[in-house]
Amino acid sequence: MLRRFIAPILTLVVILTVTLITSLNSEALAQTSEAERDYFLKPVPRANVVVVEPNYGRFYNPNPEIKGDASGEVLYSSLDELGQIYEIKGTKMVRFERKGEMIPNLYVYVDSIRMPESLAYGLPDS
């Protein structure tokens, strides 16, 4: 009687293990690519503003060799990316203190051409 149940149980265990490993690897890959970005875009559609924030992982990394760009110059590289979607009217650099670090944010004032729905998941490919 026990032999009848061994094969289906082993098959189910193998399927669950493969599914678990696959899902963990895909999450790790997604986090790695997101962690490598220098900045993140946060659109505010009603105000026609896009807030460009730096990657906080660079400011609060325990490795002393990895430092965030306190000048905010790296945030200006986002203007090329935003220029493909919006007409840029102006920019304003804002700094605030968080956990003892001065963090730059770039406010980009844009014309509302059309807010792509995929912007929440990443910018569309051109």
N, C-alpha and C positions, 0 to 999 in steps of 0.2 A: 504494500500500500504506500509506503514512504517513497519508493522508487518512482511512482507516478508523479509525485509532486516536486521531485528534485530538479528535473529539467526546466519546468516553467519558473520555478523560484530562482534558479541560477540565471536564467535568461532575463528575468525581471531585474535582478541585482546588477547584471552587466549593463543593461539599458539605462538604469538609474545612475550608475557610476559614470558612464560615458556622457550622459546629459549633464550631470553636475560638473564634470571637468570642463566640458565645452562652454557652459555658461560662465564659469569662473574665469576661464581664459578670455572670453570676449569682453567681460567687464574690465579685466586688467588691461587689455589692449586699448579699450576706450579711455580709461583713466590715464594711461601713458600718453596718448596723443593729446588729450586735453591738458595735461600737466606740462607739456612741452611748449604750449603757446605762451607768448609774452604778454598777451592782453586778451580781454573778453569784451564783447559788445553787448550792451544792454539798451535796446531801443525804448524810448518813451514816446509812443506814437502821438498822443494828443498834444504834446508840447513841441513836437518836431525836433526832438533832441535824442541823440544817441550818446549814452555814457560809456566811455571806454575805460575799463578798469584794468590795472595791471594784474599779473598772475601773482596772487598773494603767497603762493608756495615758494616764490623766489625771495620774498621778504622775510618769511618766517621759517626758512629751511634751517635745520640744525647744523648742516654742513657749512662751516664758515667761508668756504670757497664760493658758495652760491649766494650771490647778493642781488637784491632787487635794484632796479634803476630808479633811485630817488629823484632824479632830474625829470623823469617822465618823457624823455626824448623817444623812448621805444614806442610810446603810445601814438606818436605822430605817424608811425608806419601804418597804422590802421586807416589813415585817410585814403590811401590807394584803394583799399578794399571797400570802404564806404562810398568812394567816388564812383564806383561801378553801379551802385544802386540809387544813390541820392545825388542831388545837387547840393554841395556843401556851401552854406552861407557864412559860417564863421566857426571859430573854436575858442575855448576858454580852458586854461589849465587851472585846476583847483587842487589844493593840497590839504590834507587833514591828518590828524594824529590818531593812530590806532596801535595799541599795544606798544607804545613807545617809539614807533616808527612814523616818519612823515611819508604818507602815501599819496602819490599823485593820481588824479583822475582827469580825464580829458572830456569836456563837454563839447560835442559837435552839433552845431545847429544846422539842420537840413531842411530842404523842401520835401514835402511828403509826396514823392513820386508815386510809389506804390510799395506798401510794406509787404514783403514776401512772407508767407506763412511759415516757410522753412527757416526763417531767420532765427527762431528759437532753437533750432537744432543745428545751426551752422549756416553760413552764407551759401547761397546757391552757386554752383559752378557756372562759369561764364562760357 
